[in-house]
Amino acid sequence: MSEKRRDNKGRILRIGESQRKDGRYAYKYNDANGKTRFLYAWKLVSTDKTPDGKRESASLREKEKAVNRDIEDGINTAGGKITVTQLYENHIAVKRNLKLRTRRVHEYTLSILRDDPLGAASIDRVKQSDAKQFAVRMSERGLAYSSIKLLKRNLSSAFAAAVEDDRIRKNPFNFDLSTVMTDTGTSKSALTCEQEKALLSFAKNDVTYKKYYDDLVILLGTGLRISELCGLTSADVDFDKAVINVDHQLIADNKVGYYIETPKTKHGVRQVPMSGGVYGSFLRVFEQTRDTDTRVGEYTHFLFLTDKGKPRVGKNYDSMLDKLTSKYNKMHVEKLPHITPHMLRHTFCTRMAESGMNPKALQYIMGHSSITMTMNYYTHITYDSAKAEMERINA
């Protein structure tokens, strides 16, 4: 019988284990594809002391246990050796028909990974603590909470795919970002009824901003996304049925210029009813733009145009609202808050919720993909409205 191999401490080594002249231990095994691979460690068992000057790591037998468990469970240990950047590149390479803005988000995520230590890390070595430290580094770089949340969601999706492919066992980005940092961003808010009336009244009577009055009435009376409003053409407004047909949006990109996209999700394709006020505003808009013929792709006769006859886009309304509120606040004691086009959408949704509209109907009108979004993110019921509802029910 051959003598069993021992290490320099006299301990019997298992099959596949060996110790090199420099004292480092090795374990030889075959992966799920039958390819020979090695594990290395300066300690045989966890109770051994790591030699001075050597990096602390798991013992050889701890590593053996982990890799053998992976092999038994079908985890492709070799597949886990790609870097995080490579994983993300592979993840987005199989995605097709992405919207331009979505592609830009993926490109941004890749640029972040290529500039951060996480991007060069092997995916099988990334722990949840590494993912959390990545989030902290992004915060230290000055990224907003919402941007970090987006990066986390993208990376979580890529790692989830790696888990599905049996490359790794766990998704290190499967954690709640709020446990790592506090969201210091401005929460979504709506205009009060008084602020909404003040905004419309000022726009209607101001010599500079009266040309935007009908735009504001429509935004506050429909809850349209600003890109959906900008994309409206004469063919999208049905006066006979008093509805707005929403099935596309207009976006301007610094590189490609104007372009048309489908709505954010399939739920964005919808028909939005017009109130009397909105109906009247559309009649005036039609009267002002009936002789224009601006074209973007297959779409023509856009309704909301700049003074130069080009379609208005989101940045036009951002700038207009900033200047309008600044002028208003210089003339009034009661100030208006910072207003964005999205706040007008949010205000519409809040008003409808306060009036008691059925949540599913409101979800449809808003074009939300889930009722949770409608209930949790766009409705801020105040004490006064809750009190009024209680009084109505108990009357």
Order of alpha helices (4+ residues) and beta strands (2+ residues): beta-beta-beta-alpha-alpha-alpha-alpha-alpha-alpha-alpha-alpha-alpha-beta-beta-beta-beta-beta-alpha-beta-beta-alpha-alpha-alpha-alpha-alpha
